[in-house]
Amino acid sequence: MTGQLRLDDHLQQYSETASHALAVAAAIDAIAAAAVEIADLIATGDLADASGLTTGRNSDGDVQRDLDVQADAILRRCLGKQPIAALASEEMREPQICDREAKICVAIDPLDGSSNIDINMTVGTIFSILPAPDHLALAFHQRGSTQLAAGFVTYGPQTALVLTLGEGVDIFTLDRKSGCFRLARSGVQISEACEEFAINASNRRHWDAPVRAFVDECLAGIEGPANHNFNMRWVGSLVAEAYRILTRGGVFLYPSDARPGYGDGRLRLVYEAHPMAMIIEQAGGSASTGRERILDLSAQTLHQRVPLIMGSSNEVRRVAELHCDPLLVASVAAPLFARRGFFRL
């Protein structure tokens, strides 16, 4: 890996491109430094027994694990050394105002997928970098399309940093000997050929009709309207799902459903769906709620939840088409009169 472009050199080149670029580059460099610490923390064997311990619930009601708290502390410490106007985290109740003169704001999910850490599954860090508005109270109520940069880190067999600065997607991997990230893939593009779809099929009975119809088309394979065979995947870790889509294509669905608390979806718009949508679109894919483009949305609250369908543009577009099907839409309100009538399959 010694001959590959280093992340800090990449950021140095970028820092000269715009007035905000130096601050963005400094924030990403701080996140990368934090990621090295978090990767080491996760990899240490003496945490194997303690990593799954819960410390209560975070500000949005989700179970909070010891590693969530530690990852959050590491990221906040590293980012605290940089010129950032406001910082938001999944583990914080409200955003923190840092430097009112700074040009950027940062939102983070410190340890996505932490519920899976005790089974040695890939987890990660997600981040979004936004311009600082005149009124910092509105920092995290901006549309996703205003993001200056976004990325995520996966802590798995390799520690990888996926990054977009608004002009494509690059993947860097951690060289543990030197402690720096080096370029592994540049200009990543999502394959148009969709071989895989990912959804938690155990929730089928709770899905709205358009989601069931899409999954049925996938399951029908070459004999169905998709005229193509699919494999189904479900990791339960957003960063792992996104990394798979970037490397070999596919579509991921985490829709809203009829369960209590799931009516608006479960992923957070500001620090999960927005950065993932920017990355996926920069790689030639699409990201939607099923009805609206994710990057067109603005959050009303910091921890606002949203459905997320992302990946191959053709498949995301098909889900949107099904959400516009009048028979399927009507069946949500009147299920006995769905597409196949009272005796539908």
KATAHU-V676121 format. One record per run of one state. SS is the DSSP state (H for helix, E for strand, L for the rest). FROM is the first residue (numbers start at 0). TO is the last residue. If there is no record, write none. Layout:
BEGIN
SS|FROM|TO ; SS|FROM|TO
END
This chain:
BEGIN
L|0|4 ; E|5|5 ; H|6|13 ; L|14|19 ; H|20|42 ; L|43|43 ; H|44|46 ; L|47|52 ; E|53|56 ; L|57|61 ; E|62|64 ; H|65|78 ; L|79|84 ; E|85|88 ; L|89|94 ; E|95|96 ; L|97|102 ; E|103|111 ; L|112|112 ; H|113|118 ; L|119|121 ; E|122|130 ; L|131|134 ; H|135|137 ; L|138|141 ; E|142|142 ; H|143|145 ; L|146|147 ; E|148|154 ; L|155|157 ; E|158|163 ; L|164|167 ; E|168|174 ; L|175|178 ; E|179|184 ; L|185|194 ; E|195|197 ; L|198|199 ; H|200|205 ; E|206|206 ; L|207|207 ; H|208|222 ; L|223|229 ; E|230|232 ; L|233|236 ; H|237|247 ; L|248|249 ; E|250|253 ; L|254|255 ; E|256|256 ; L|257|265 ; E|266|267 ; H|268|281 ; L|282|284 ; E|285|287 ; L|288|291 ; E|292|292 ; H|293|295 ; L|296|296 ; E|297|297 ; L|298|303 ; E|304|305 ; L|306|306 ; E|307|310 ; L|311|311 ; H|312|322 ; L|323|324 ; H|325|332 ; L|333|333 ; H|334|336 ; L|337|339 ; H|340|342 ; L|343|344
END
